[in-house]
Amino acid sequence: MVLANAKQTSCSYIDMLATDLILTYDQLIQYALADIEMMLRSCGKSLKDYPPMPKVDTSLVPHIQNSLIHDELNYNRQSLAEEHVRLMSTMTLEQRKVYDTIMTRVNENKPDVFFLYGYGGTGKTFIWRVMSAALRSKGEIVLTVVSSGIAALLIPGGRTTHLRFCIPLNVDEFSTCTIVPKSPLALLIQKAKLIIW
């Protein structure tokens, strides 16, 4: 698992593994657990939430005040700026009109809700990618959520709505989202410049 995610993680121990470093079996397990812990934290969870799981050596896990915010700001801004320019150059006039309308409200910090409708293949995901690249290249937080896990793969940083907003899978009349005030997730949502659902 550690090696499979080597390109996605910022851990320096991955780099050490590639330089003929010899680790014991127990050390490899601890590094794998640290990697799993960081992935879980990016989803607002921890190994502690799953009691049968072994404990992780906390010295191997970087201390980040709010890992959810850190993860949403952990983009290559230069690369995103270049992607934004490239994508903007291929927009149709109708896509540009939608983009300009939404981005004007976002840049003015005026709350609004937009409903973008179109048949499959009309460029909805494309517009979301352009807006995400534009804002993330400026160091802003964009939360992109969708209903299914497959669709989440189409958008950079995409998550399912159930995962991101703690929406219960089994809904009854007493079901509520379990977002605690002042929790890392609540602070992430407050800092979001744009939420694409």
N, C-alpha and C positions, 0 to 999 in steps of 0.2 A: 504494500500500500504506500509506503513512504516513497519508493522510487517511482511508482506510477504517477504520483502527483508532484514530482520534482520541479516541473516547470511552473506549477501554479503556486507554489509556496515561497515565502520569503525567508525561510529558515536557512541559516548558514550551515547547519549540520548536513543538509543535502549536498552542499558543495563539498563538504569534507568527505562524504561517502565516495565521491568520484575521484578522490586523490589517494587511493590505496590505504585508507584508514581502516584498521582492523578493530572491530567492535565485538564484544562478547554477545552471546545470545540475549542475555538480560538487558544489555544496553540497547540492542536493536529493538527489543520489545518496548522499552521506555521511549525511544524516539518515535516509534510507530504510534504509541499511545499519545504522545505530545502532538503528533500530526493530526490524529483523530480529534483530540481536544480542541485544536485550533479550528478544525472544520466545524465541529459542533458549536463552538462559540460564535462562528459566523452566522449560525442559524438561531442564536439566542439560547443555546443549550450547553450542557457540560456533561462530562462522564459522570459527575456526581449525581446527575438526574437519573442515572441507570445503575442502581446499587450493586447489581451483580458484577458490574465491570470493575476491572482492577483500577487502583489509584495511579494517577500520573505524577511523575516527578515535576513539581511546579517550576523548578529552576530551568526546565527545558522549554517552558511555554512563556513567550514574551508577555510581559505585563503591559496591557493596554487598557487605558481607562474605560473606554467603551469600544469593544471590538467590532460592534455592528457599524458604528460611525467610521471607525478606522477602515474596515473592509470596503465601505461605500466610497471612501475617498482614495482608496488604494488603486488608482488607475494611472496609466501612463498618459499624462495630460498632453504631451507633445504629439504622441501617436493619435490621440483622439481629436486633436485640433486638425491634424492632417486628414483624418478620416472624415471629419465634418466638412472640410473644404471639398473633398472628393465627392462626397454624397450630395452636397448642395449643387454641384455642377451637373448632376444627372436628374435633378428634380423636374417634374412636369409643372406647368403653370398652376394646375389645380392643387398639387401637393404643396407647392410653394405658398399658395394662399392659405392653406390650412396651417402650415408651419408658421407663417408670419402672424396669423391671428392668435395662435396659442402662445407663441414665444413673446409677443408683445405684452400679453397679460402677465406672463411669468416674469419678464424683465421689469415690469412696473410694480411687482409684488402685490398685484391685485388678485385675490382669490377668485376662482371661477371653476366651472365644470363644463367640460366639452364631451360630446358623444361623437365619436368618429365611426361612421358606418360605411361598409362597402363589402362587396362580394370578395371571396378569396382571390388573391392575386391582384388587387387594385392598389396595393402599396401602403396599407396601414402599418405593417411592421417596419417598412422602410422609413416612414415618417417618424415612428417612435425611435428608430435607431439614430436618425439625424438629430432629433431633439436631445436624446441622451448624450450623444457625442458632443453637441454644442455646450450643454451645461456642465458635463463632467470635465470637459477640457478646461473649464474655468474654475474647477475645484468645488463645484456645487454637487449636492446629493440628489440623485434621481432614483426613485424606487420604481422598478418595473415588475409588475405582478400580473399573472394570468391564471386562468382556471385549471389548466392541466400542466402536468410536468413536461410533456412533449413540447407544448407551446413555449414554456419557459426557456427551453434550449435555444429558441430562435432569437431571443433578445439578450444582448450582453447584460449580465447581472440579474437576469430574470429569476424570479422565484414564484412558487405558487402562492395564491392569496391566502390559503390555509396556513402555510408555513410562515409567511411574512407577518400576517396580522393575527395569528393565533386563533383562527376561526375554527370552531369545533367541527369535526367531520360528521358526527352524529348530532344533528340539530333537533332540538325539541323546544317547547315553549319557554324553557328556562335557560336556554343556551346563550352564552355571551362570549365575546372575545375576552381573553384573559390578559389584556395589556394593563400592567400595573403603572399608575402614575409615577413619573420620575424614574422609571426603569430604563435600561439601555434601549429597549425597543421604543418606548414612548419618546425618549429624547431623539432617537433616529427619525421618527415620523415628524416630530416638530421641526427638525433641521432640514427636512426634505424640501427642495425647491420645486420639485414636480413629482407627482405620483401618476404613473401610467398604469391603468388597470384594464 
